[in-house]
Amino acid sequence: MFASQIKNKKICIIESNSKVGEKIKVSGGAKCNITNQFVSEKNYLGNQEFTRNILNQFSNKDLLEFLNQNDVYPKVNPKIVKGTYFCNSSKDVISMFEKLTTHTKKFLDTKVLDIEYKNGFKIKTNRQIIEAKKVVIASGGLSFESLGASSLAFDVASKFGHTVEKTKPALVGFTVQKDQFWFKNLSGLSCMVETKVGDKTFEGSFLFAHKGCSGPVILNSSLYWQKGKMSIDFIPKKKLDNFLKGNKKISTAFPLPKRFMTEFLNSISLEDKPVSSLSNEEKEKLKVLKNYEFAPAGTFGFSKAEVTSGGINTDEINQETFESLKQKDLYFLGECLDITGELGGYNFQLVFAQADICAKGLN
């Protein structure tokens, strides 16, 4: 995005992969969830003022207009996350940027090993040394190592005196502790739930996995989880008492898969019997369905994470240009900064906005 907006300047792109846009290619199930109808700083973890300033300068409407002008027409598909815009194919976005960056020199299959500064930058790569007056680092975070992710941005930032806030996997599944091992017996099963983590609430699809749990609602929850407990409402927007009438067995009285109910009842040591025969104590046990509290053991890690949270402290970055406040002519964009968006197009929106703002400052 940045390179596509730079005109009348000699510019090169250094890419560790053999093709550009490899992370775009796999995003949104290869359909690129590129932005969202409903975007505000509240959809991000990090400096709220910094984030609001970015979105005010380049909104979701600005991004959609840019895409439409270049014959890419995303449409809203709320199946995964409400308001999410998906493209027909991720390849449409990659092709667009390839056309818009024909004026740039591309160094593909090239890994940056180090960057030095002395009257200009010397970028040491595995192939050659490239000299530059200005350097923009948009190398992502630690997620998706298979697509070339590395600690490059954090290493360079630290070298030039920046504070790098602790990084962790985000938008990622949870591993579980012994009390939730029953989740593993339901691997592959999904249901709609509501989760609460801290002061955040999410509603969406919950997926039981062989390591624990995943799905869109868990990925979003992982962004805000800091260790400790979170909760799940397995029958959101429904009252428990409505299902405690009649003679149906518990496993069929609730609007949940019988397979789930069987494992759940085993986990709380409750026999599957007619709801009409339940004692008050047994009804109390079932209330857990509305507020199932558990403490994840951890996450699936960076190899399975959509993004990296944490990163370069934004107090040390110029809000208007993204230039380092520690080193003149050095810029940082995207996932390497300590701002992370929720699932649903929010991260692409933010990084494309940053790129557009930075480019305007350099043109």
N, C-alpha and C positions, 0 to 999 in steps of 0.2 A: 504493500500500500504506500509506504513512504517513497520508495524508488519510483513508483508510477506518478507521483506528484512533483518530483524534482525535474525541472526543465532548465535547459541552457547551462548545465554544469556537468563536468566530467565526473561520472559516478560508476562505482562497481558494486556488485553484490557478491559476497563470499558465502557460499552454501556448502555445508558438510555432506549433504545428500547429492545423488546424481541428478536429481530433478528438484525444481523449486516447488514449494507448497505441499510438501508431504503430509504435514499435520492437517492442513485444510482438506486434503484428500480423504482422510479417514473420519473427519468430523461429522457429527450428526448422522451416523450410519451411511457415510459417503454422500450425504445430501446437504451438508454444510448448514448447520443451524446458526445463521449469520447475525441475527439481531432479534429483538423482541418488541411487541407492541407497547409493553409497559416497562419503561426503563427509568430508574432513578438511582441516586447514590445509595439508597436503602437496599439495593440488590447486590451490594458489594461489601466485602470485608476489607477494611483499610481506612485510610484517611478520607473522611466523608467530604470535607471541603475541597480537597484536591480532586476527588472523583466528580463532584458536582460541577466544578469548573471545566473539566474535560467534556462532560456531557452537554453542558450549556454551549460550548463552542462547536461541537459536532454531534448532533443528536441522531436518534434512530431514523428520523425523517431525512436528514442529510445523507446518511449512509444509503438508504433506500433510493434516494434520488440519484446518487452517484452510480449505484448498481444499474438502475433503469437506463441511465444515459449510456451505459456500456453494454446494453442488451442482456442484462441478467435480471430476472424478475422473480424474486422470492415470494412465496405465499405463506400465509399463516397456517400452521398445522399444530393445534394444541394437544395432540394425542399424548405427547410426552410431558411437556411443560406448557402451561397456559401462555398464549400470545407469541409462541416461538415462530419466527420466520425461517423456512427451509427453502433452499434452492432446488431446482430440478435435479441437479447433480453437482457435487463438489468440483467436478472437472470444469463446469461452466465458470466458476470463480477463478480457478487456476489459469484457464485459457485467457480469461479477461486480463489478468495481471501479466501473463506472458506477452500479450499484445501491447499492453501499456508500458512495458519495460524493455522494448526492443532497442532503445537508445542506451541501455546500460551494458557494461561489460560484466559477464557472469563468470565467476570462478566456482565451478561445480566440483564435487568430490574433494573439497578443500577444507581442511580443518585448521582453525586458528589456534596456535600454540601459545602465543604471548603477544602483548601489545606494549610498546615502549613509547615514551614521548621525550623528544629533545629537538626543539625547533620544528615540530611536526611529529606525526605518528609513524611508527614503523610496526607494521602488522606482520608478525612471523607466522607463517603457515607451514604445513607439511610439504608444500611444493615450492614456495618462494617467499620473498619478503615484498610486501606491498606498502608503498608510502602514501600517506594521505594527510590532508590539512585538517579534515574533520572525520570523526568516526561515530557512527550510530550503531549501537549494539541492540539488536532485537532477536536474541538467540534463544528466547524462551526460558523455561525453568528446568527442573530435574525430571519431569514426567515424560514418558514415551522415549526412553533411552534408545529403543529400537529405531526411532526416527531421527536420531542424531542429537537428542537432548543431552546437555552437559552443564557443568557448573561454570562455563566460560564467563557469563555475565557477572556472576557473583565473585569469581576470582579476579576479574579485571577491576570491578568496583572496589573490592577490598584493597587491591594494589594501589589504587589512587585515593585511598583514605576514606572510602564510604563505609557506612554502617550497614551490615546485611542482617536483617532480622531473621530469626530462626525459621527455617523452611520446613514444610511438612506436606505430605500428599493430601490433595483435596479433590472433591468430587470423585470419591472413591468408596468402595464397599468396606464394611466392617467385619473383622473377625470377632468371634464371640467367646465368652467364658463358659465354664462347664454347665451352668444353669440354663444356658441357651443352646446347648448342643442339639436339642430337638429341632432347631432351625435346619440343621444339616440333613435331617431325615426328610425334609420337604424340598430339597434342592430342585429347582426348576419351576416351582409353584409361585404364582404371583397373586397379589390382591391389592385393592385400593385401601390405603390407610392414611392416617394423619399422624405426623411426628412432631414432637416438641423437643427442642434442644436450646437451652438458655432461654432467651426471650423471642426465639424464632419458631414459627409454626409452618409446616409444609404439608401439602396434601398431594398424593400421587401414588404411583405404582411401587409396591414393595416386592422385591424378588428374594426368595430364599435361595441361598447358594451353598455349595459344598464346603465353603470356608466360613459361612455365616449369613450375611445378608447384603443385598445390593438393590439396584433399581433406582430410578430418578429421585424418589423421595429420600432415600438413604444418601445418595450422592450429594444432594443439597444439604442434608443434615451434617454430613462430614465436614463441610466447610466451616461450620461454627462449633463443632464439637471440640472441647478442650480437655478431654478425660472426664471421668465421672459419668453420672447417669443421664439418660435421655428417656423419652417415653413414646409409646405407640398407641394410637387409638385404632383398633382393628375394625370397628364399625362406626366410622366417622359420620356425623350428622344424624345419627340414629340413637334412640334411647334403649338402653338395655332391657328395661321392663316390658317393652313391646314384644320381646321374644320369650318372655317367661310365662306365657299363657298357653293353655291347651295341653294336649297329651303327647306331642311330638317329643322324640328323644332330643337331648341337648345338641347332638351332632348334626341334626337336620332342622332344628328350630331356628338356627342363626343363618344369615345370608352369607355364609362363608363356606369354602370347599370342605367337604366331609373329611378329606385327608388332613386338612389343617386342624379341624376341630378335634379329631382323634388324637393327634400329637399334642395339641394344646391341653386337652383334658388330662392326658397322661402326665404332662409337665406340672400340673397343679394338683395331681392325685385326686381327681374327681371322676367317679364312675359315670359312664354315658347312660343316663336313664331319663324317663319322662320328666319334662320341666315341672309338671304339676306335683311331682313328688319331692321336689327340692326343699331342703330346710333353709331357714334364713341364713345359717352359716354357709351353706353351699352356694346360695345366691350371692353372698358377699365374695366368695372366691371368684365367681364369674365376672364380677365387676372389673377384674384385671383386664378383661377384653377392651375396656374403655380407657385404661391407663396402665399399660404394660411397661413397667420401668425396668431398664437394664443398663448395665455399663459395658459398652463394647470393650473387648480385649485390646483392640488396636484396629489398624486398617490393612487393606490388601497391599499397601505400599506404593512406591513411585511407579513401579512397572505397570500397575493397573490404574493409576490415577489419571484423570483427565487433565488436571492442572496442578501447579505447585503454589501453595500459599506461603506468605512470608516473602522475603526478598529485600531489595535495596530500599532503604528508608526514604520515603518521598519528601521528607523535610530537607533532604540534601539534593533535591532535584528542582530546577526552575519550572514552576507551574505553567508558564506561558510557552516555553520552548523545549522542555525536557532535557536541557543542557545540565550537565553535572555542575553543582556548585563547588565542587572540589577540584575540577580540572576543565579548563577552557577547551571548547571544541570537541568535548566528549559527551555523547548523548545516550540515554538509556530509554528503551521503549518496551512496552508489553509485559509479558508474564514475569519478567525478572524484577519488576517493581513490586513493592509491598501493597498491592491492591489485587483482589481476586473476586471474580464475579460468580454468581450462582449458575446452575445449569439452565440453559434455555436461550442461548445466543448472546448472553451478557458479556462474555469475555471477548468474543470477536468484535462486538460493538465498541468496547473500551479500547482495544488495541488499534483498531482501524481509526478511531477518533484521535488517539495519541499520534499516530503516524501522520494523519492529515495536518494536525496542528503543528507538529515538528517541521514538516515539509514547508508549510507556509512561512515559518520563521526563517528558513534557510534559502528560500527562493529570492 
